Amino acid sequence: MDPQWGNEFDAFMLMVIRRATLDAFWARASSTVTANLKRASKDTLEGSFRTAMEGPQMVPLMGCPRLEDRVGMAPAILSLVASLRKGLYADHLQWASIRKTRSWYSNAYKAGAGYQNNTVYSRTGQSMVATTCPTDGPWFTNFMRGLKLHQGEITKQDHPFTSPIILALNQVCELHWSKLVNEKDKADVEDFMVFVLMEFCGDLRGEEVTLLSLKGLMTFWHSTVAAEVPYVMLTLHGSFKGETGLRWHCIPIPIRTKS
């Protein structure tokens, strides 16, 4: 249906389409665009002088005579509309939240009528699937990159643990431990501080500390503590991020450090 001038919905949609198009344009650096334009002008000018080719033969036909969405403009519009919602750190959603629109659209497309018996390209341990989903295409990829570049990203990282913070926490726990009478309560405080120290000294994620194997720890205990430079071998066993199956990880931790 053709847009109706004066209709607020059509006016808004045309504005969003323009924004999405500009984002896709500027996914590339302006220097790259300028260099490509200069090279295209030089090549076509020289080609017209030295050959019998004319403009349409040298330059691919720009645009499409059919009125249809070939590049994924619909999910791009939905992404830009979603960006207008209030975010946690700003008056709009961050790019990391906006990209979730691409995720659900892609899943819905591949689970619905758009699904095809896709061709699978596979080689040792890796596979690629040919798909017609517009959000996996080059235009939409450029749009998402351009959106991130023009919008920017506000990050508020958690305050990192430092040696003074860990030492101060240890003092607080020792003071609290000295006032306890119940042995179980004392053991809970000890377990907590051991957890914190292992996570900090071993540079572990919180969920990785729970993978510590006491059997592995005791296997190395006497030989590592009696070494010329005493240390403790943290033995982790389980499934780790980015890896498959159950694996062992051994992390040596010195008993004394400069901090």
C-alpha positions, 0 to 999 in steps of 0.5 A: 500500500502506498504511503499517505501523506499526512498520515502520522504512522506513514510519516513515522515509518518513512523516517525509520526506514531512512534511519535504518538505511543510513545506519546500513550505509555507515556501517563502513568507514567514511574513508572506505566509502570515499575511496570506493566512489573515487575508484568507481568514477575513475574505472568507469570513466576510463572504461568508457574511453577505452572500450565500447561499454556504456554505463549500464554495462559497467555499473550494476543496476541500482535499486529494485523495480519490485516493491518488496522487502528483500533485505530485512527492513521489517526487523530493522524497523522493529529494532529501531522502534524497540530502541525508543524504550527506556533503558536501564542506564539511558533514556533508550535501550542499549545496543545489547538489548536491541539486538534481541529483536534480531534473535527472536525474529531469526528463531521465529523465521526458521521455525515458521513458514520461512524454514527450508530444508537448508543446505549444510556445509560441514567440515571437521567439527564445524558446520555452516547452514545456508539460510534465507532469513533476512536477519542473517544477510549482509544488509541487516548485518551492516545495519546492526553494525551501523546502529551500534556505531551511531548510537554508541554504548553506555557501559557501567562495569562492576567495581573490581575486587582488589587486594586491599578489598580482599584483605579488608574483607578477610579482617571483617570475617576474622573479627566476626569468626572470633565472636562466634561460639557455634562451630557450624557458624564458624565453618560457614564463615571459613567456607565463605572466605575460602570461596572468596580467596580461591576465586580471587587468587585463581581468577575464577568465575563464581560458578567455577569455584564449585567445581573444586575437587577435594580428592584432587586437592588432597592428591597434590597437597603434601607434595605442593606444600613441601615444595621449595616454593610452597603452593596449593594446586587447585584442581577443578573438574567439570564442564567449563564455558567454551569447552565440551565434556568433563575436563580437569583444570589444575591451577597452582596458587602460591601460599604467599604473595606480595599482596 
